[in-house]
Amino acid sequence: MPEHYLYVLSVNGLLLLISIIFNYFPPKKINRFYGYRTHKSMLNQDIWDSANRVFNKTLISYALASFIVALLLAYLNPEMMTSWVPMALLFFTVIVCIYKTEQEIKQHFDDEGKRK
């Protein structure tokens, strides 16, 4: 297997695998080790469940899109894929998922953690 495909699999493929694991095994209780952990998401169980549901749903869709784009780019321009592009796609995916999750929390919960 050419190294540019291996790089895409090890970066974007790993993110997709993690998103699938999170989707099928979401964290049940608030903890400091597994799940979408921010100060606001850990205020109460209701926010925790909502934030993890939104993050997992968003992560799986963006990770899949990132993986497909990275594979397509690896096919079209293999030299480009041995540089920073797969990592940039991963970074973009994670930032977008965090942003969307925080927007969802802000939309449905107040600063004290109560539903609006």
N, CA, C and O atoms as a Tinker XYZ file with bonds, in Angstrom:
   464  protein
     1  N      0.856000   -1.184000    0.000000    73     2
     2  CA     0.000000    0.000000    0.000000    64     1     3
     3  C      0.895000    1.238000    0.000000    63     2     4     5
     4  O      1.796000    1.344000    0.833000    81     3
     5  N      0.664000    2.167000   -0.913000    73     3     6
     6  CA     1.468000    3.399000   -0.954000    64     5     7
     7  C      1.360000    4.173000    0.362000    63     6     8     9
     8  O      0.339000    4.134000    1.049000    81     7
     9  N      2.428000    4.865000    0.682000    73     7    10
    10  CA     2.481000    5.539000    1.984000    64     9    11
    11  C      1.463000    6.657000    2.145000    63    10    12    13
    12  O      1.054000    6.941000    3.271000    81    11
    13  N      1.038000    7.305000    1.061000    73    11    14
    14  CA     0.046000    8.366000    1.198000    64    13    15
    15  C     -1.313000    7.800000    1.621000    63    14    16    17
    16  O     -2.041000    8.455000    2.367000    81    15
    17  N     -1.665000    6.604000    1.161000    73    15    18
    18  CA    -2.912000    5.977000    1.618000    64    17    19
    19  C     -2.786000    5.522000    3.072000    63    18    20    21
    20  O     -3.736000    5.617000    3.848000    81    19
    21  N     -1.617000    5.034000    3.423000    73    19    22
    22  CA    -1.377000    4.619000    4.802000    64    21    23
    23  C     -1.482000    5.814000    5.757000    63    22    24    25
    24  O     -2.010000    5.687000    6.861000    81    23
    25  N     -0.989000    6.945000    5.335000    73    23    26
    26  CA    -1.065000    8.165000    6.139000    64    25    27
    27  C     -2.517000    8.595000    6.318000    63    26    28    29
    28  O     -2.922000    8.965000    7.420000    81    27
    29  N     -3.293000    8.549000    5.256000    73    27    30
    30  CA    -4.716000    8.903000    5.334000    64    29    31
    31  C     -5.446000    7.933000    6.264000    63    30    32    33
    32  O     -6.264000    8.352000    7.083000    81    31
    33  N     -5.154000    6.650000    6.138000    73    31    34
    34  CA    -5.790000    5.665000    7.016000    64    33    35
    35  C     -5.402000    5.865000    8.471000    63    34    36    37
    36  O     -6.239000    5.718000    9.362000    81    35
    37  N     -4.146000    6.198000    8.720000    73    35    38
    38  CA    -3.699000    6.348000   10.101000    64    37    39
    39  C     -4.183000    7.639000   10.746000    63    38    40    41
    40  O     -4.278000    7.708000   11.971000    81    39
    41  N     -4.486000    8.649000    9.965000    73    39    42
    42  CA    -4.961000    9.924000   10.526000    64    41    43
    43  C     -6.483000   10.008000   10.418000    63    42    44    45
    44  O     -7.177000    9.984000   11.434000    81    43
    45  N     -6.993000   10.104000    9.222000    73    43    46
    46  CA    -8.427000   10.285000    9.013000    64    45    47
    47  C     -9.220000    8.997000    9.265000    63    46    48    49
    48  O    -10.350000    9.043000    9.751000    81    47
    49  N     -8.628000    7.871000    8.938000    73    47    50
    50  CA    -9.288000    6.590000    9.199000    64    49    51
    51  C     -9.412000    6.319000   10.688000    63    50    52    53
    52  O    -10.425000    5.788000   11.145000    81    51
    53  N     -8.384000    6.685000   11.448000    73    51    54
    54  CA    -8.436000    6.512000   12.900000    64    53    55
    55  C     -9.509000    7.401000   13.517000    63    54    56    57
    56  O    -10.219000    6.974000   14.428000    81    55
    57  N     -9.630000    8.617000   13.037000    73    55    58
    58  CA   -10.682000    9.509000   13.529000    64    57    59
    59  C    -12.060000    8.928000   13.228000    63    58    60    61
    60  O    -12.955000    8.992000   14.070000    81    59
    61  N    -12.237000    8.368000   12.046000    73    59    62
    62  CA   -13.515000    7.743000   11.697000    64    61    63
    63  C    -13.792000    6.548000   12.609000    63    62    64    65
    64  O    -14.920000    6.374000   13.070000    81    63
    65  N    -12.791000    5.738000   12.870000    73    63    66
    66  CA   -12.955000    4.597000   13.766000    64    65    67
    67  C    -13.342000    5.046000   15.176000    63    66    68    69
    68  O    -14.228000    4.457000   15.795000    81    67
    69  N    -12.688000    6.072000   15.675000    73    67    70
    70  CA   -13.010000    6.597000   17.009000    64    69    71
    71  C    -14.445000    7.131000   17.033000    63    70    72    73
    72  O    -15.163000    6.936000   18.014000    81    71
    73  N    -14.859000    7.800000   15.966000    73    71    74
    74  CA   -16.231000    8.327000   15.925000    64    73    75
    75  C    -17.254000    7.194000   15.933000    63    74    76    77
    76  O    -18.312000    7.323000   16.548000    81    75
    77  N    -16.953000    6.102000   15.266000    73    75    78
    78  CA   -17.864000    4.948000   15.268000    64    77    79
    79  C    -17.925000    4.331000   16.658000    63    78    80    81
    80  O    -19.004000    3.965000   17.125000    81    79
    81  N    -16.788000    4.211000   17.321000    73    79    82
    82  CA   -16.755000    3.675000   18.685000    64    81    83
    83  C    -17.559000    4.565000   19.618000    63    82    84    85
    84  O    -18.360000    4.066000   20.408000    81    83
    85  N    -17.358000    5.885000   19.539000    73    83    86
    86  CA   -18.134000    6.818000   20.364000    64    85    87
    87  C    -19.624000    6.696000   20.080000    63    86    88    89
    88  O    -20.442000    6.800000   20.994000    81    87
    89  N    -19.981000    6.476000   18.823000    73    87    90
    90  CA   -21.386000    6.382000   18.458000    64    89    91
    91  C    -22.036000    5.139000   19.069000    63    90    92    93
    92  O    -23.158000    5.212000   19.571000    81    91
    93  N    -21.349000    4.014000   19.029000    73    91    94
    94  CA   -21.917000    2.771000   19.548000    64    93    95
    95  C    -21.725000    2.594000   21.054000    63    94    96    97
    96  O    -22.479000    1.856000   21.688000    81    95
    97  N    -20.734000    3.257000   21.627000    73    95    98
    98  CA   -20.469000    3.148000   23.066000    64    97    99
    99  C    -20.340000    4.534000   23.683000    63    98   100   101
   100  O    -19.264000    4.910000   24.150000    81    99
   101  N    -21.439000    5.302000   23.687000    73    99   102
   102  CA   -21.356000    6.642000   24.280000    64   101   103
   103  C    -21.194000    6.545000   25.799000    63   102   104   105
   104  O    -21.613000    5.559000   26.406000    81   103
   105  N    -20.594000    7.552000   26.406000    73   103   106
   106  CA   -20.440000    7.522000   27.864000    64   105   107
   107  C    -21.803000    7.659000   28.536000    63   106   108   109
   108  O    -22.624000    8.486000   28.141000    81   107
   109  N    -22.025000    6.851000   29.539000    73   107   110
   110  CA   -23.320000    6.865000   30.238000    64   109   111
   111  C    -23.366000    7.933000   31.322000    63   110   112   113
   112  O    -24.360000    8.645000   31.463000    81   111
   113  N    -22.295000    8.036000   32.078000    73   111   114
   114  CA   -22.261000    8.965000   33.208000    64   113   115
   115  C    -21.138000    9.975000   33.015000    63   114   116   117
   116  O    -20.170000    9.719000   32.299000    81   115
   117  N    -21.282000   11.106000   33.654000    73   115   118
   118  CA   -20.260000   12.153000   33.601000    64   117   119
   119  C    -18.961000   11.584000   34.165000    63   118   120   121
   120  O    -18.942000   11.014000   35.256000    81   119
   121  N    -17.889000   11.744000   33.418000    73   119   122
   122  CA   -16.577000   11.268000   33.869000    64   121   123
   123  C    -15.494000   12.154000   33.273000    63   122   124   125
   124  O    -15.771000   12.986000   32.409000    81   123
   125  N    -14.287000   11.980000   33.723000    73   123   126
   126  CA   -13.169000   12.807000   33.257000    64   125   127
   127  C    -12.288000   12.094000   32.230000    63   126   128   129
   128  O    -11.222000   12.600000   31.880000    81   127
   129  N    -12.717000   10.928000   31.743000    73   127   130
   130  CA   -11.856000   10.144000   30.874000    64   129   131
   131  C    -12.405000    9.898000   29.473000    63   130   132   133
   132  O    -11.632000    9.753000   28.525000    81   131
   133  N    -13.720000    9.850000   29.329000    73   131   134
   134  CA   -14.310000    9.394000   28.074000    64   133   135
   135  C    -15.544000   10.218000   27.754000    63   134   136   137
   136  O    -16.440000   10.348000   28.588000    81   135
   137  N    -15.596000   10.768000   26.566000    73   135   138
   138  CA   -16.756000   11.532000   26.140000    64   137   139
   139  C    -16.401000   12.975000   25.831000    63   138   140   141
   140  O    -15.235000   13.368000   25.853000    81   139
   141  N    -17.423000   13.746000   25.545000    73   139   142
   142  CA   -17.248000   15.178000   25.254000    64   141   143
   143  C    -17.189000   15.905000   26.587000    63   142   144   145
   144  O    -18.212000   16.096000   27.244000    81   143
   145  N    -15.990000   16.310000   26.985000    73   143   146
   146  CA   -15.765000   16.870000   28.311000    64   145   147
   147  C    -15.348000   18.333000   28.245000    63   146   148   149
   148  O    -14.203000   18.659000   27.931000    81   147
   149  N    -16.293000   19.197000   28.546000    73   147   150
   150  CA   -16.003000   20.604000   28.757000    64   149   151
   151  C    -16.651000   20.979000   30.078000    63   150   152   153
   152  O    -17.455000   20.221000   30.621000    81   151
   153  N    -16.300000   22.146000   30.593000    73   151   154
   154  CA   -16.884000   22.573000   31.863000    64   153   155
   155  C    -18.410000   22.571000   31.783000    63   154   156   157
   156  O    -19.091000   22.060000   32.672000    81   155
   157  N    -18.928000   23.143000   30.716000    73   155   158
   158  CA   -20.380000   23.254000   30.584000    64   157   159
   159  C    -21.038000   21.893000   30.367000    63   158   160   161
   160  O    -22.114000   21.640000   30.910000    81   159
   161  N    -20.417000   21.022000   29.592000    73   159   162
   162  CA   -21.026000   19.715000   29.328000    64   161   163
   163  C    -21.062000   18.837000   30.570000    63   162   164   165
   164  O    -21.825000   17.872000   30.624000    81   163
   165  N    -20.255000   19.157000   31.554000    73   163   166
   166  CA   -20.191000   18.349000   32.770000    64   165   167
   167  C    -20.990000   18.957000   33.932000    63   166   168   169
   168  O    -20.877000   18.493000   35.067000    81   167
   169  N    -21.791000   19.984000   33.659000    73   167   170
   170  CA   -22.575000   20.607000   34.733000    64   169   171
   171  C    -23.640000   19.666000   35.289000    63   170   172   173
   172  O    -23.841000   19.615000   36.503000    81   171
   173  N    -24.320000   18.929000   34.429000    73   171   174
   174  CA   -25.313000   17.960000   34.900000    64   173   175
   175  C    -25.497000   16.861000   33.854000    63   174   176   177
   176  O    -24.996000   16.963000   32.734000    81   175
   177  N    -26.214000   15.822000   34.232000    73   175   178
   178  CA   -26.383000   14.658000   33.364000    64   177   179
   179  C    -27.152000   14.990000   32.090000    63   178   180   181
   180  O    -26.865000   14.425000   31.035000    81   179
   181  N    -28.115000   15.889000   32.168000    73   179   182
   182  CA   -28.911000   16.264000   30.995000    64   181   183
   183  C    -28.029000   16.911000   29.919000    63   182   184   185
   184  O    -28.112000   16.562000   28.742000    81   183
   185  N    -27.199000   17.844000   30.337000    73   183   186
   186  CA   -26.274000   18.483000   29.376000    64   185   187
   187  C    -25.278000   17.455000   28.857000    63   186   188   189
   188  O    -24.982000   17.419000   27.663000    81   187
   189  N    -24.768000   16.629000   29.747000    73   187   190
   190  CA   -23.794000   15.599000   29.369000    64   189   191
   191  C    -24.353000   14.704000   28.261000    63   190   192   193
   192  O    -23.694000   14.479000   27.247000    81   191
   193  N    -25.569000   14.195000   28.460000    73   191   194
   194  CA   -26.182000   13.309000   27.465000    64   193   195
   195  C    -26.415000   14.030000   26.144000    63   194   196   197
   196  O    -26.134000   13.488000   25.075000    81   195
   197  N    -26.927000   15.247000   26.223000    73   195   198
   198  CA   -27.199000   16.031000   25.017000    64   197   199
   199  C    -25.913000   16.364000   24.267000    63   198   200   201
   200  O    -25.842000   16.195000   23.049000    81   199
   201  N    -24.906000   16.833000   24.984000    73   199   202
   202  CA   -23.639000   17.214000   24.352000    64   201   203
   203  C    -22.966000   16.017000   23.694000    63   202   204   205
   204  O    -22.447000   16.133000   22.583000    81   203
   205  N    -22.967000   14.875000   24.362000    73   203   206
   206  CA   -22.332000   13.694000   23.783000    64   205   207
   207  C    -23.109000   13.166000   22.588000    63   206   208   209
   208  O    -22.509000   12.677000   21.631000    81   207
   209  N    -24.425000   13.257000   22.628000    73   207   210
   210  CA   -25.237000   12.823000   21.491000    64   209   211
   211  C    -24.944000   13.705000   20.265000    63   210   212   213
   212  O    -24.733000   13.196000   19.165000    81   211
   213  N    -24.935000   15.018000   20.466000    73   211   214
   214  CA   -24.672000   15.954000   19.362000    64   213   215
   215  C    -23.240000   15.794000   18.848000    63   214   216   217
   216  O    -23.017000   15.728000   17.640000    81   215
   217  N    -22.277000   15.732000   19.760000    73   215   218
   218  CA   -20.879000   15.606000   19.347000    64   217   219
   219  C    -20.665000   14.319000   18.561000    63   218   220   221
   220  O    -20.025000   14.334000   17.509000    81   219
   221  N    -21.196000   13.205000   19.063000    73   219   222
   222  CA   -21.006000   11.923000   18.378000    64   221   223
   223  C    -21.627000   11.922000   16.994000    63   222   224   225
   224  O    -21.023000   11.435000   16.039000    81   223
   225  N    -22.830000   12.466000   16.881000    73   223   226
   226  CA   -23.515000   12.533000   15.585000    64   225   227
   227  C    -22.727000   13.412000   14.609000    63   226   228   229
   228  O    -22.535000   13.048000   13.448000    81   227
   229  N    -22.280000   14.556000   15.085000    73   227   230
   230  CA   -21.523000   15.470000   14.247000    64   229   231
   231  C    -20.164000   14.876000   13.874000    63   230   232   233
   232  O    -19.728000   14.973000   12.727000    81   231
   233  N    -19.504000   14.263000   14.853000    73   231   234
   234  CA   -18.176000   13.701000   14.599000    64   233   235
   235  C    -18.222000   12.597000   13.552000    63   234   236   237
   236  O    -17.365000   12.551000   12.670000    81   235
   237  N    -19.194000   11.720000   13.630000    73   235   238
   238  CA   -19.227000   10.619000   12.656000    64   237   239
   239  C    -19.467000   11.140000   11.237000    63   238   240   241
   240  O    -18.877000   10.630000   10.285000    81   239
   241  N    -20.323000   12.145000   11.089000    73   239   242
   242  CA   -20.576000   12.652000    9.735000    64   241   243
   243  C    -19.375000   13.427000    9.190000    63   242   244   245
   244  O    -19.011000   13.256000    8.027000    81   243
   245  N    -18.763000   14.268000   10.005000    73   243   246
   246  CA   -17.608000   15.032000    9.536000    64   245   247
   247  C    -16.364000   14.156000    9.383000    63   246   248   249
   248  O    -15.550000   14.397000    8.491000    81   247
   249  N    -16.206000   13.156000   10.230000    73   247   250
   250  CA   -15.061000   12.252000   10.098000    64   249   251
   251  C    -15.178000   11.436000    8.819000    63   250   252   253
   252  O    -14.180000   11.188000    8.143000    81   251
   253  N    -16.396000   11.018000    8.487000    73   251   254
   254  CA   -16.603000   10.277000    7.238000    64   253   255
   255  C    -16.308000   11.169000    6.037000    63   254   256   257
   256  O    -15.641000   10.747000    5.093000    81   255
   257  N    -16.804000   12.396000    6.077000    73   255   258
   258  CA   -16.535000   13.336000    4.979000    64   257   259
   259  C    -15.038000   13.620000    4.866000    63   258   260   261
   260  O    -14.497000   13.654000    3.761000    81   259
   261  N    -14.377000   13.820000    5.982000    73   259   262
   262  CA   -12.932000   14.080000    6.003000    64   261   263
   263  C    -12.162000   12.896000    5.421000    63   262   264   265
   264  O    -11.216000   13.083000    4.655000    81   263
   265  N    -12.561000   11.697000    5.781000    73   263   266
   266  CA   -11.907000   10.486000    5.285000    64   265   267
   267  C    -12.070000   10.357000    3.779000    63   266   268   269
   268  O    -11.109000   10.047000    3.074000    81   267
   269  N    -13.277000   10.592000    3.282000    73   267   270
   270  CA   -13.545000   10.496000    1.837000    64   269   271
   271  C    -12.760000   11.551000    1.066000    63   270   272   273
   272  O    -12.170000   11.255000    0.027000    81   271
   273  N    -12.752000   12.776000    1.575000    73   271   274
   274  CA   -11.993000   13.851000    0.920000    64   273   275
   275  C    -10.500000   13.524000    0.907000    63   274   276   277
   276  O     -9.825000   13.717000   -0.104000    81   275
   277  N     -9.990000   13.029000    2.037000    73   275   278
   278  CA    -8.563000   12.689000    2.114000    64   277   279
   279  C     -8.214000   11.571000    1.136000    63   278   280   281
   280  O     -7.182000   11.639000    0.468000    81   279
   281  N     -9.056000   10.549000    1.041000    73   279   282
   282  CA    -8.798000    9.469000    0.073000    64   281   283
   283  C     -8.848000    9.979000   -1.357000    63   282   284   285
   284  O     -8.026000    9.592000   -2.187000    81   283
   285  N     -9.801000   10.839000   -1.645000    73   283   286
   286  CA    -9.918000   11.413000   -2.992000    64   285   287
   287  C     -8.685000   12.255000   -3.322000    63   286   288   289
   288  O     -8.136000   12.167000   -4.421000    81   287
   289  N     -8.263000   13.063000   -2.364000    73   287   290
   290  CA    -7.059000   13.874000   -2.588000    64   289   291
   291  C     -5.815000   13.002000   -2.734000    63   290   292   293
   292  O     -4.927000   13.318000   -3.525000    81   291
   293  N     -5.747000   11.909000   -1.977000    73   291   294
   294  CA    -4.607000   10.990000   -2.089000    64   293   295
   295  C     -4.567000   10.342000   -3.467000    63   294   296   297
   296  O     -3.492000   10.092000   -4.013000    81   295
   297  N     -5.718000   10.079000   -4.015000    73   295   298
   298  CA    -5.790000    9.497000   -5.352000    64   297   299
   299  C     -5.391000   10.523000   -6.413000    63   298   300   301
   300  O     -4.646000   10.206000   -7.340000    81   299
   301  N     -5.890000   11.757000   -6.273000    73   299   302
   302  CA    -5.648000   12.789000   -7.279000    64   301   303
   303  C     -4.243000   13.384000   -7.209000    63   302   304   305
   304  O     -3.643000   13.690000   -8.240000    81   303
   305  N     -3.723000   13.546000   -5.997000    73   303   306
   306  CA    -2.413000   14.177000   -5.833000    64   305   307
   307  C     -1.681000   13.535000   -4.655000    63   306   308   309
   308  O     -1.684000   14.092000   -3.557000    81   307
   309  N     -1.060000   12.383000   -4.861000    73   307   310
   310  CA    -0.421000   11.646000   -3.764000    64   309   311
   311  C      0.658000   12.429000   -3.015000    63   310   312   313
   312  O      0.809000   12.254000   -1.806000    81   311
   313  N      1.404000   13.283000   -3.701000    73   311   314
   314  CA     2.474000   14.030000   -3.039000    64   313   315
   315  C      1.921000   14.982000   -1.980000    63   314   316   317
   316  O      2.546000   15.197000   -0.941000    81   315
   317  N      0.764000   15.540000   -2.245000    73   315   318
   318  CA     0.151000   16.482000   -1.311000    64   317   319
   319  C     -0.262000   15.776000   -0.011000    63   318   320   321
   320  O     -0.285000   16.401000    1.049000    81   319
   321  N     -0.584000   14.493000   -0.089000    73   319   322
   322  CA    -1.107000   13.780000    1.064000    64   321   323
   323  C     -0.025000   13.293000    2.025000    63   322   324   325
   324  O     -0.350000   12.730000    3.070000    81   323
   325  N      1.212000   13.489000    1.710000    73   323   326
   326  CA     2.265000   13.132000    2.660000    64   325   327
   327  C      2.683000   14.351000    3.476000    63   326   328   329
   328  O      3.651000   14.299000    4.235000    81   327
   329  N      1.960000   15.427000    3.316000    73   327   330
   330  CA     2.283000   16.644000    4.063000    64   329   331
   331  C      1.238000   16.887000    5.143000    63   330   332   333
   332  O      0.821000   15.951000    5.826000    81   331
   333  N      0.827000   18.092000    5.296000    73   331   334
   334  CA    -0.041000   18.520000    6.385000    64   333   335
   335  C     -1.528000   18.365000    6.107000    63   334   336   337
   336  O     -2.330000   18.583000    7.015000    81   335
   337  N     -1.933000   18.000000    4.898000    73   335   338
   338  CA    -3.342000   18.002000    4.512000    64   337   339
   339  C     -4.211000   17.057000    5.360000    63   338   340   341
   340  O     -5.254000   17.494000    5.844000    81   339
   341  N     -3.833000   15.781000    5.565000    73   339   342
   342  CA    -4.682000   14.925000    6.405000    64   341   343
   343  C     -4.829000   15.453000    7.838000    63   342   344   345
   344  O     -5.905000   15.356000    8.429000    81   343
   345  N     -3.766000   16.000000    8.384000    73   343   346
   346  CA    -3.844000   16.561000    9.738000    64   345   347
   347  C     -4.719000   17.808000    9.755000    63   346   348   349
   348  O     -5.441000   18.037000   10.725000    81   347
   349  N     -4.670000   18.612000    8.704000    73   347   350
   350  CA    -5.519000   19.802000    8.632000    64   349   351
   351  C     -6.985000   19.395000    8.549000    63   350   352   353
   352  O     -7.837000   20.029000    9.171000    81   351
   353  N     -7.286000   18.351000    7.794000    73   351   354
   354  CA    -8.657000   17.850000    7.722000    64   353   355
   355  C     -9.125000   17.340000    9.084000    63   354   356   357
   356  O    -10.263000   17.586000    9.483000    81   355
   357  N     -8.256000   16.635000    9.789000    73   355   358
   358  CA    -8.585000   16.150000   11.130000    64   357   359
   359  C     -8.829000   17.324000   12.075000    63   358   360   361
   360  O     -9.814000   17.330000   12.814000    81   359
   361  N     -7.963000   18.289000   12.056000    73   359   362
   362  CA    -8.094000   19.466000   12.917000    64   361   363
   363  C     -9.390000   20.209000   12.618000    63   362   364   365
   364  O    -10.118000   20.581000   13.539000    81   363
   365  N     -9.681000   20.425000   11.350000    73   363   366
   366  CA   -10.909000   21.099000   10.941000    64   365   367
   367  C    -12.141000   20.327000   11.428000    63   366   368   369
   368  O    -13.092000   20.924000   11.932000    81   367
   369  N    -12.120000   19.017000   11.277000    73   367   370
   370  CA   -13.230000   18.168000   11.714000    64   369   371
   371  C    -13.498000   18.325000   13.200000    63   370   372   373
   372  O    -14.643000   18.515000   13.610000    81   371
   373  N    -12.459000   18.247000   14.001000    73   371   374
   374  CA   -12.618000   18.346000   15.451000    64   373   375
   375  C    -13.100000   19.740000   15.851000    63   374   376   377
   376  O    -13.980000   19.864000   16.702000    81   375
   377  N    -12.543000   20.774000   15.255000    73   375   378
   378  CA   -12.951000   22.148000   15.587000    64   377   379
   379  C    -14.424000   22.374000   15.231000    63   378   380   381
   380  O    -15.163000   22.963000   16.019000    81   379
   381  N    -14.848000   21.921000   14.076000    73   379   382
   382  CA   -16.246000   22.087000   13.667000    64   381   383
   383  C    -17.174000   21.321000   14.616000    63   382   384   385
   384  O    -18.231000   21.833000   14.986000    81   383
   385  N    -16.800000   20.124000   15.007000    73   383   386
   386  CA   -17.635000   19.328000   15.915000    64   385   387
   387  C    -17.755000   19.997000   17.282000    63   386   388   389
   388  O    -18.840000   20.029000   17.864000    81   387
   389  N    -16.665000   20.524000   17.789000    73   387   390
   390  CA   -16.705000   21.237000   19.075000    64   389   391
   391  C    -17.575000   22.478000   18.957000    63   390   392   393
   392  O    -18.398000   22.739000   19.835000    81   391
   393  N    -17.408000   23.239000   17.896000    73   391   394
   394  CA   -18.194000   24.449000   17.698000    64   393   395
   395  C    -19.689000   24.128000   17.634000    63   394   396   397
   396  O    -20.493000   24.772000   18.307000    81   395
   397  N    -20.059000   23.131000   16.826000    73   395   398
   398  CA   -21.469000   22.771000   16.684000    64   397   399
   399  C    -22.056000   22.270000   18.003000    63   398   400   401
   400  O    -23.206000   22.571000   18.321000    81   399
   401  N    -21.284000   21.517000   18.765000    73   399   402
   402  CA   -21.763000   21.015000   20.049000    64   401   403
   403  C    -21.957000   22.153000   21.038000    63   402   404   405
   404  O    -22.965000   22.192000   21.744000    81   403
   405  N    -21.008000   23.076000   21.099000    73   403   406
   406  CA   -21.144000   24.211000   22.007000    64   405   407
   407  C    -22.323000   25.097000   21.621000    63   406   408   409
   408  O    -23.012000   25.622000   22.496000    81   407
   409  N    -22.562000   25.268000   20.326000    73   407   410
   410  CA   -23.723000   26.039000   19.877000    64   409   411
   411  C    -25.020000   25.357000   20.322000    63   410   412   413
   412  O    -25.961000   26.020000   20.758000    81   411
   413  N    -25.057000   24.060000   20.211000    73   411   414
   414  CA   -26.243000   23.300000   20.614000    64   413   415
   415  C    -26.477000   23.409000   22.129000    63   414   416   417
   416  O    -27.614000   23.565000   22.574000    81   415
   417  N    -25.413000   23.327000   22.904000    73   415   418
   418  CA   -25.535000   23.473000   24.357000    64   417   419
   419  C    -26.052000   24.871000   24.685000    63   418   420   421
   420  O    -26.966000   25.032000   25.494000    81   419
   421  N    -25.462000   25.872000   24.054000    73   419   422
   422  CA   -25.855000   27.261000   24.304000    64   421   423
   423  C    -27.315000   27.513000   23.919000    63   422   424   425
   424  O    -28.007000   28.296000   24.568000    81   423
   425  N    -27.772000   26.853000   22.874000    73   423   426
   426  CA   -29.135000   27.042000   22.400000    64   425   427
   427  C    -30.164000   26.415000   23.352000    63   426   428   429
   428  O    -31.261000   26.951000   23.514000    81   427
   429  N    -29.821000   25.296000   23.976000    73   427   430
   430  CA   -30.801000   24.552000   24.766000    64   429   431
   431  C    -30.644000   24.661000   26.283000    63   430   432   433
   432  O    -31.543000   24.262000   27.023000    81   431
   433  N    -29.514000   25.197000   26.758000    73   431   434
   434  CA   -29.270000   25.280000   28.189000    64   433   435
   435  C    -28.795000   26.679000   28.574000    63   434   436   437
   436  O    -28.122000   27.349000   27.791000    81   435
   437  N    -29.147000   27.114000   29.779000    73   435   438
   438  CA   -28.646000   28.404000   30.251000    64   437   439
   439  C    -27.278000   28.205000   30.908000    63   438   440   441
   440  O    -26.746000   27.095000   30.918000    81   439
   441  N    -26.715000   29.282000   31.455000    73   439   442
   442  CA   -25.369000   29.217000   32.045000    64   441   443
   443  C    -25.289000   28.363000   33.305000    63   442   444   445
   444  O    -24.209000   27.914000   33.689000    81   443
   445  N    -26.436000   28.139000   33.948000    73   443   446
   446  CA   -26.469000   27.330000   35.157000    64   445   447
   447  C    -26.761000   25.858000   34.866000    63   446   448   449
   448  O    -26.772000   25.034000   35.780000    81   447
   449  N    -26.995000   25.529000   33.601000    73   447   450
   450  CA   -27.225000   24.150000   33.223000    64   449   451
   451  C    -28.674000   23.741000   33.156000    63   450   452   453
   452  O    -28.977000   22.557000   33.008000    81   451
   453  N    -29.578000   24.697000   33.263000    73   451   454
   454  CA   -31.010000   24.379000   33.188000    64   453   455
   455  C    -31.481000   24.504000   31.748000    63   454   456   457
   456  O    -31.018000   25.363000   30.997000    81   455
   457  N    -32.423000   23.617000   31.372000    73   455   458
   458  CA   -32.978000   23.690000   30.014000    64   457   459
   459  C    -33.743000   24.983000   29.816000    63   458   460   461
   460  O    -34.446000   25.447000   30.714000    81   459
   461  N    -33.600000   25.559000   28.636000    73   459   462
   462  CA   -34.328000   26.793000   28.308000    64   461   463
   463  C    -35.755000   26.479000   27.931000    63   462   464
   464  O    -36.526000   27.388000   27.622000    81   463
